[in-house]
């Protein structure tokens, strides 16, 4: 039978036998009980955005929908060979770019 050792494989300490921290912990800032500091004092507080700023303009939603529909129509009409220039990859690229712009607008809509 192998002798009992205090460390596990790879020099890892056995569970429950730690000696504590190897380095000293930084001193906690004053102004609170224990480790807590108010968010305003620590610089982590962000004020809420006022409601009038959070609202999107009235034209934002309809223009976003128009761009999505226009991009899909551009791709569809390209494959139906209705657009001038026969079937072109540039109509596909332009349609996808327009749809991408509409999705980027949708992420900013409030």
VEXTOR-602488 format. One record per residue (C-alpha): residue in one letter; residue number from 1; chain; x, y, z. Coordinates in pm, 1 decimal, always signed. Layout:
N
+-------+--------+------+----------+----------+----------+
: kolpa : drenti : roti :        x :        y :        z :
+-------+--------+------+----------+----------+----------+
:     A :    NUM :    A :        X :        Y :        Z :
...
+-------+--------+------+----------+----------+----------+
# end
This chain:
110
+-------+--------+------+----------+----------+----------+
: kolpa : drenti : roti :        x :        y :        z :
+-------+--------+------+----------+----------+----------+
:     X :      1 :    A :     +0.0 :     +0.0 :     +0.0 :
:     X :      2 :    A :   +131.1 :   +346.6 :    -94.5 :
:     X :      3 :    A :   +203.4 :   +595.5 :   +182.8 :
:     X :      4 :    A :    -51.1 :   +873.6 :   +243.5 :
:     X :      5 :    A :    +57.6 :  +1211.2 :   +108.4 :
:     X :      6 :    A :    -79.3 :  +1556.7 :   +181.4 :
:     X :      7 :    A :    -86.7 :  +1662.9 :   -180.5 :
:     X :      8 :    A :   -281.3 :  +1514.9 :   -468.0 :
:     X :      9 :    A :   -168.2 :  +1449.8 :   -822.5 :
:     X :     10 :    A :    +26.3 :  +1733.9 :   -980.3 :
:     X :     11 :    A :   +107.8 :  +1888.1 :   -640.9 :
:     X :     12 :    A :   -254.1 :  +1997.0 :   -589.1 :
:     X :     13 :    A :   -359.0 :  +2034.8 :   -228.2 :
:     X :     14 :    A :   -615.3 :  +1794.0 :    -99.1 :
:     X :     15 :    A :   -965.1 :  +1926.1 :    -49.3 :
:     X :     16 :    A :  -1014.6 :  +2107.5 :   +279.6 :
:     X :     17 :    A :   -644.6 :  +2148.1 :   +358.0 :
:     X :     18 :    A :   -565.4 :  +2491.8 :   +218.1 :
:     X :     19 :    A :   -325.2 :  +2714.1 :   +405.1 :
:     X :     20 :    A :   -497.2 :  +3038.7 :   +302.7 :
:     X :     21 :    A :   -418.1 :  +3306.4 :    +48.5 :
:     X :     22 :    A :    -66.8 :  +3330.4 :    -83.7 :
:     X :     23 :    A :    -81.1 :  +3708.7 :   -132.6 :
:     X :     24 :    A :   -222.2 :  +3977.6 :    +88.6 :
:     X :     25 :    A :   -558.5 :  +4114.2 :    -16.7 :
:     X :     26 :    A :   -582.6 :  +4482.7 :   -108.2 :
:     X :     27 :    A :   -724.2 :  +4701.5 :   +163.3 :
:     X :     28 :    A :  -1096.4 :  +4769.4 :   +128.2 :
:     X :     29 :    A :  -1188.3 :  +5133.1 :    +60.9 :
:     X :     30 :    A :  -1346.7 :  +5320.4 :   +346.4 :
:     X :     31 :    A :  -1699.7 :  +5451.1 :   +342.4 :
:     X :     32 :    A :  -1899.1 :  +5134.9 :   +397.0 :
:     X :     33 :    A :  -1939.9 :  +4837.3 :   +621.8 :
:     X :     34 :    A :  -1707.5 :  +4554.8 :   +530.5 :
:     X :     35 :    A :  -1641.8 :  +4530.0 :   +157.5 :
:     X :     36 :    A :  -1952.5 :  +4716.6 :    +39.1 :
:     X :     37 :    A :  -1915.7 :  +5055.1 :   -122.6 :
:     X :     38 :    A :  -2209.6 :  +5237.8 :   -275.2 :
:     X :     39 :    A :  -2217.9 :  +5232.2 :   -657.1 :
:     X :     40 :    A :  -2203.4 :  +5613.3 :   -673.7 :
:     X :     41 :    A :  -1877.2 :  +5616.1 :   -479.6 :
:     X :     42 :    A :  -1711.9 :  +5332.1 :   -670.8 :
:     X :     43 :    A :  -1793.1 :  +5487.5 :  -1008.7 :
:     X :     44 :    A :  -2006.4 :  +5193.1 :  -1124.9 :
:     X :     45 :    A :  -2340.0 :  +5375.0 :  -1114.2 :
:     X :     46 :    A :  -2508.4 :  +5472.8 :  -1440.5 :
:     X :     47 :    A :  -2808.6 :  +5699.8 :  -1420.8 :
:     X :     48 :    A :  -3125.8 :  +5580.6 :  -1599.4 :
:     X :     49 :    A :  -3189.2 :  +5730.1 :  -1942.9 :
:     X :     50 :    A :  -3486.6 :  +5970.4 :  -1944.4 :
:     X :     51 :    A :  -3799.4 :  +5844.1 :  -2124.3 :
:     X :     52 :    A :  -3801.6 :  +6121.5 :  -2383.0 :
:     X :     53 :    A :  -3454.9 :  +6017.1 :  -2500.3 :
:     X :     54 :    A :  -3538.2 :  +5644.6 :  -2509.2 :
:     X :     55 :    A :  -3818.3 :  +5694.3 :  -2763.6 :
:     X :     56 :    A :  -3740.9 :  +5648.5 :  -3132.1 :
:     X :     57 :    A :  -3863.0 :  +5897.7 :  -3389.2 :
:     X :     58 :    A :  -4198.3 :  +5831.4 :  -3556.7 :
:     X :     59 :    A :  -4035.9 :  +5765.8 :  -3894.0 :
:     X :     60 :    A :  -3788.6 :  +5510.3 :  -3757.8 :
:     X :     61 :    A :  -4022.1 :  +5207.6 :  -3743.1 :
:     X :     62 :    A :  -4186.4 :  +5251.4 :  -4085.4 :
:     X :     63 :    A :  -3851.5 :  +5315.0 :  -4254.4 :
:     X :     64 :    A :  -3708.6 :  +5002.3 :  -4092.7 :
:     X :     65 :    A :  -3998.8 :  +4793.4 :  -4224.0 :
:     X :     66 :    A :  -3972.0 :  +4956.9 :  -4567.9 :
:     X :     67 :    A :  -3602.0 :  +4865.8 :  -4589.1 :
:     X :     68 :    A :  -3671.7 :  +4503.0 :  -4495.3 :
:     X :     69 :    A :  -3947.2 :  +4469.9 :  -4754.2 :
:     X :     70 :    A :  -3742.9 :  +4654.4 :  -5018.5 :
:     X :     71 :    A :  -3442.5 :  +4423.8 :  -4965.0 :
:     X :     72 :    A :  -3654.4 :  +4110.2 :  -4995.4 :
:     X :     73 :    A :  -3827.8 :  +4246.3 :  -5307.3 :
:     X :     74 :    A :  -3493.4 :  +4334.0 :  -5465.9 :
:     X :     75 :    A :  -3368.7 :  +3977.8 :  -5419.7 :
:     X :     76 :    A :  -3698.1 :  +3826.6 :  -5534.9 :
:     X :     77 :    A :  -3725.7 :  +4043.9 :  -5847.1 :
:     X :     78 :    A :  -3364.3 :  +3966.6 :  -5933.0 :
:     X :     79 :    A :  -3438.5 :  +3594.1 :  -5940.7 :
:     X :     80 :    A :  -3755.4 :  +3652.3 :  -6142.8 :
:     X :     81 :    A :  -3541.3 :  +3848.5 :  -6395.6 :
:     X :     82 :    A :  -3764.4 :  +4155.4 :  -6373.5 :
:     X :     83 :    A :  -3484.6 :  +4398.4 :  -6291.5 :
:     X :     84 :    A :  -3268.8 :  +4536.4 :  -6574.4 :
:     X :     85 :    A :  -2935.1 :  +4371.6 :  -6636.5 :
:     X :     86 :    A :  -3061.8 :  +4013.2 :  -6628.8 :
:     X :     87 :    A :  -2965.8 :  +3812.2 :  -6320.9 :
:     X :     88 :    A :  -2686.1 :  +3993.3 :  -6143.3 :
:     X :     89 :    A :  -2505.2 :  +3917.9 :  -5818.9 :
:     X :     90 :    A :  -2501.0 :  +4289.4 :  -5735.0 :
:     X :     91 :    A :  -2878.8 :  +4295.7 :  -5686.1 :
:     X :     92 :    A :  -2840.2 :  +4010.3 :  -5439.6 :
:     X :     93 :    A :  -2558.9 :  +4188.2 :  -5255.5 :
:     X :     94 :    A :  -2752.1 :  +4517.8 :  -5247.6 :
:     X :     95 :    A :  -3064.8 :  +4340.9 :  -5118.5 :
:     X :     96 :    A :  -2871.3 :  +4168.3 :  -4842.3 :
:     X :     97 :    A :  -2702.0 :  +4495.7 :  -4742.9 :
:     X :     98 :    A :  -3039.2 :  +4671.6 :  -4724.8 :
:     X :     99 :    A :  -3180.1 :  +4389.8 :  -4508.2 :
:     X :    100 :    A :  -2871.4 :  +4404.3 :  -4285.1 :
:     X :    101 :    A :  -2913.8 :  +4780.9 :  -4238.3 :
:     X :    102 :    A :  -3279.5 :  +4724.4 :  -4146.6 :
:     X :    103 :    A :  -3181.5 :  +4465.9 :  -3884.1 :
:     X :    104 :    A :  -2922.7 :  +4702.9 :  -3740.0 :
:     X :    105 :    A :  -3194.9 :  +4967.5 :  -3716.8 :
:     X :    106 :    A :  -3420.1 :  +4713.4 :  -3542.5 :
:     X :    107 :    A :  -3164.0 :  +4664.6 :  -3266.8 :
:     X :    108 :    A :  -3176.2 :  +5038.8 :  -3189.6 :
:     X :    109 :    A :  -3554.2 :  +5073.8 :  -3202.1 :
:     X :    110 :    A :  -3727.8 :  +5179.8 :  -2877.0 :
+-------+--------+------+----------+----------+----------+
# end
